[in-house]
Amino acid sequence: ACWDGPDVALIAVRDAQAPPHFSVRSAQYRYTLCANGEEELYDHLADPHEWTNLAGCAELAKVKDQLRHQLVALLAASNIPKDYPPGHVPQAVS
């Protein structure tokens, strides 16, 4: 199938009162930054059900970093509610 959307789409999942998990989905990958700082990376071409977290895979470190930067940029451009705790908005890593 052909991917017609933007480079990535931003998703936020909130569990009750906990800070949300943020993720971006590209044509091939989903990168998630969990509220506790843990990261997840899934290759939807090889693993459409997201069984294998590839966030620690050295070969995909560049992919993970690019997706994290895209996630942070999308959040920075978003209208984050004024009462949202600033410490819960993900930042870029260098």
N, C-alpha and C positions, 0 to 999 in steps of 0.2 A: 504494500500500500504506500501511497505517496503522502508525505507529511506536508500539509498545507498551512500549518500554524506558524507562530513565531519561533525563534530559535529555542526558547524555553517558555513554559507556562508555570506560573507561581501558584503554589497550593499551601494553605495553612490548615492544620488540623489541631483543634483544641479539645482537650479532655477535661471537662468540668471547669474548675477554676485554675488549672495548671497553665503555665505559659504554653503557647502553641508550638508544635513542631512545624518547621517550614521545609518545603521541598520544591524543587524545580524538575520538570519533566521535559526532556528533549526527545528527538525522534528515536534515540536509542537508549538513553539512560534516564534513571530517576536518581537524583541526589537529595538526601534528606538530612537536615540539621535538626537534631532532637533538642528539646528544651533543656536537657541536662548536658548538652555539648557533644554528645555522641553523634557520629556521622554514619550514614548508610549510603551505599551506591549499588545500584542494580542495573544490569545489562538486560534490557527487555527483549533484545533479539535472541539472546541465549537463555534467558531466565524470565519469561513473561509473568511468572507467579511470584517473583521476588523471594526465592528461597535462599539465595546465596549472596550475602553482603560482601561486596568487593571493595569497601572503603579502605581496607588495609593493604590492598594489592598495589605494590610498587609500580607495576606496569601501567596502572590507571591513575597514578597520582596527579598527572597533568590534567586529565579529564575531570577528576574530582575538584581540583583547584579552580578550573575554569567554571564549572557549574556553581561552586560556592560563590565565586566572584559575581556571577550573573544573579544568583539569589540575593546577595547583599545589595547589588545595584537596583534590582527591582523593588526591594523593600525600602531603600532610600528614596526612591521615586514615588512611593505609595503614600497615601494619606493615613498615617498611623494615628489611632485615636490619642487625644491629648493625655488621657489618664493611663495609657499603656506604660508599664515600667520600662525605663530606658535600658536597664541592664538585660532585658529580655529580647532586645532587637539584635540579631546577629551582626557581627562586624567582619570585615575582610581580614584575612590572615596574610602575613607577608612571608 
